[in-house]
Amino acid sequence: MKCAVRKTSSAELDAAEAAFWHEEQQPGLGLRFADELDRALAYIRSKP
């Protein structure tokens, strides 16, 4: 069963801020954070 995951504008802003913070801590870490977030959302969609 597939599940719709709705991204709100405030959630997207929070994710972008978190990725930016991680990138400031270590170059490349923000991108890894964003990739893992996308992977987690894909997992949630596939196994709600």
BELZI-V775138 format. One record per residue. N is the residue number from 1. SS is DSSP state (~ for helix, > for strand, _ for the rest). PHI is phi in degrees with one decimal (none if undefined). BURIAL is 1 if it has 16 or more other ideal C-beta (glycine too) atoms within 10 Angstrom, else 0. Layout:
N,SS,PHI,BURIAL
N,SS,PHI,BURIAL
This chain:
1,_,none,0
2,_,-96.7,0
3,_,-123.5,0
4,_,-80.7,0
5,_,-110.6,0
6,_,-99.9,0
7,_,-98.5,0
8,_,-87.7,0
9,~,-63.2,0
10,~,-71.2,0
11,~,-67.6,0
12,~,-64.6,0
13,~,-64.9,0
14,~,-58.7,0
15,~,-64.7,1
16,~,-65.1,0
17,~,-64.6,0
18,~,-65.8,0
19,~,-63.4,1
20,~,-62.8,0
21,~,-60.4,0
22,~,-61.9,1
23,~,-64.0,1
24,~,-67.2,0
25,~,-72.0,0
26,_,-158.6,0
27,_,-55.7,0
28,_,93.3,0
29,~,-70.9,0
30,~,-63.7,1
31,~,-66.4,0
32,~,-62.7,0
33,~,-60.1,1
34,~,-62.6,1
35,~,-63.1,0
36,~,-66.8,0
37,~,-63.3,0
38,~,-61.1,0
39,~,-63.6,0
40,~,-64.8,0
41,~,-66.1,0
42,~,-63.7,0
43,~,-64.5,0
44,~,-61.9,0
45,~,-62.6,0
46,~,-82.8,0
47,_,-136.2,0
48,_,-63.7,0
